Amino acid sequence: MARIYVDRYNGKIERTDLYRVRLTMKNGGVYEDLEPRRLFPITNQTMFITLLDSNEREVGFVRDFEELDDASRRALEECFAEYYMIPKISRLLECEDKFGSLKWTVDTDYGRVTFRIRNRHSDIKRLGHSNRIIIRDSNDNRYEIPDCTDMDPHSIHLLFSYL
């Protein structure tokens, strides 16, 4: 099957489930149960969206949110808000290092969380030359510190002990 480039002129995207959408083409074709995924989820969130079928084959492709109608764009944004939910850390409360594994207790925009980090060198990353930090815990959950310089001095001290 050839890749279908979706824009406001040839198709409409509707949310059907928490992470799933329906693609209805102007020519009458309907593709059900598609999973939208960002190809660049951290660096380019509004461009290069793939629509995958249940066998993870690409059915459609959105080059840019700006090429979609408002309802289709909203449907994708709602799916992504759930699928790519990344809690933002506002404060580091405790950090414990045992046998090379870190145990952190933090405050996030979703509440207080305690998690483990397996490898501080690969699981705590500063993005480029920015103050943005992405953390991956031992269960492959992601957390974000949007700007580490905005944190309180205690949190900054704990964070920079492991960067």
C-alpha positions in Angstrom: 0.0 0.0 0.0 1.3 3.4 -0.9 1.7 6.1 1.8 -1.2 8.5 2.0 -0.2 12.1 2.8 -3.1 13.6 4.8 -4.0 17.2 4.7 -7.2 19.3 5.0 -8.0 18.8 1.3 -8.0 15.0 1.2 -8.9 13.6 4.6 -10.2 13.9 8.1 -8.9 12.4 11.3 -11.3 11.6 14.2 -10.4 10.2 17.6 -12.1 6.9 18.3 -10.3 5.7 21.5 -7.7 6.9 23.9 -4.8 6.5 21.5 -6.6 5.6 18.2 -8.1 7.5 15.3 -10.1 6.9 12.1 -8.9 8.3 8.8 -11.7 9.2 6.4 -10.5 10.1 2.9 -12.5 12.5 0.6 -12.5 9.7 -2.0 -14.5 7.5 0.4 -11.7 5.3 1.8 -11.9 4.7 5.6 -9.1 3.4 7.7 -10.0 2.4 11.2 -8.1 1.7 14.4 -4.9 3.7 13.5 -2.3 4.8 16.0 -0.8 8.2 15.5 2.9 8.5 16.4 5.3 11.4 16.3 8.5 10.6 14.5 10.3 13.3 16.5 8.4 13.4 19.8 10.8 15.6 21.7 12.3 17.9 19.1 9.5 18.4 16.6 6.1 17.7 18.0 3.9 19.2 15.3 5.5 17.7 12.2 6.0 14.2 10.7 3.2 12.2 12.2 2.7 8.6 11.1 -0.6 6.7 11.2 0.0 3.1 11.9 -2.4 0.1 11.5 -2.7 -2.8 14.0 0.3 -4.5 12.3 2.4 -1.3 12.8 2.4 -0.6 9.0 2.2 3.0 8.0 -1.1 3.8 6.4 -1.0 7.6 6.4 1.4 10.5 7.1 0.9 14.1 8.2 3.7 16.4 7.3 2.6 19.3 9.5 -0.3 20.1 11.9 -0.8 23.3 9.9 -1.9 21.3 6.9 -4.9 19.7 8.8 -8.3 21.1 9.6 -8.9 22.2 13.2 -10.9 19.1 14.2 -8.2 16.7 12.8 -5.5 18.6 14.6 -7.4 18.5 17.9 -8.0 14.8 17.5 -4.2 14.2 17.2 -3.4 16.6 20.0 -5.8 14.8 22.4 -4.3 11.4 21.5 -0.8 12.7 22.0 -1.7 14.4 25.3 -2.4 10.9 26.7 0.2 8.8 24.9 3.1 11.2 25.4 2.2 12.3 28.9 5.5 13.3 30.5 5.3 14.5 34.0 7.2 17.7 34.6 9.4 17.6 37.7 9.2 20.8 39.8 11.3 19.7 42.8 13.7 16.9 43.8 13.0 15.9 47.4 15.3 13.0 48.0 18.0 11.2 46.1 19.5 7.9 47.3 22.3 6.0 45.6 22.4 2.3 46.4 24.5 -0.2 44.5 24.7 2.0 41.4 20.9 2.5 41.2 19.4 5.9 42.1 16.1 6.2 43.9 14.5 9.7 43.5 11.5 11.2 45.2 10.2 14.2 43.3 7.2 16.5 43.0 5.7 16.7 39.5 2.7 18.3 37.9 0.9 15.0 38.6 1.9 14.7 42.2 4.7 13.2 44.3 6.5 10.2 42.7 9.3 7.9 43.7 11.2 6.0 41.0 14.5 4.3 40.3 17.1 5.2 37.7 19.3 2.3 36.5 22.1 4.2 34.8 22.7 7.8 35.6 24.9 8.3 32.5 22.3 7.2 29.9 19.0 7.8 31.8 19.5 11.4 32.8 20.1 13.6 29.7 20.5 17.3 29.2 19.1 18.2 25.8 21.7 20.1 23.7 23.0 23.2 25.3 19.6 24.0 27.0 18.6 23.6 30.6 16.0 21.0 29.7 16.5 17.6 31.3 14.9 14.3 30.3 15.0 11.4 32.8 14.0 7.8 32.1 13.2 5.5 35.1 13.7 1.8 35.4 10.2 1.2 34.0 10.9 3.3 30.9 8.7 6.1 32.1 9.9 9.6 31.1 10.1 12.7 33.2 11.0 16.2 32.2 12.6 19.1 33.9 11.8 22.0 31.5 14.4 24.4 32.9 16.7 23.1 35.7 17.7 26.7 36.6 14.1 27.4 37.7 14.3 24.9 40.5 15.0 25.6 44.1 18.6 25.5 45.3 18.2 22.1 47.1 16.8 20.5 44.0 19.6 22.0 41.8 22.2 20.7 44.2 20.7 17.2 44.1 20.3 17.2 40.3 23.8 18.4 39.6 25.2 15.7 41.9 24.2 13.2 39.2 24.7 15.2 35.9 
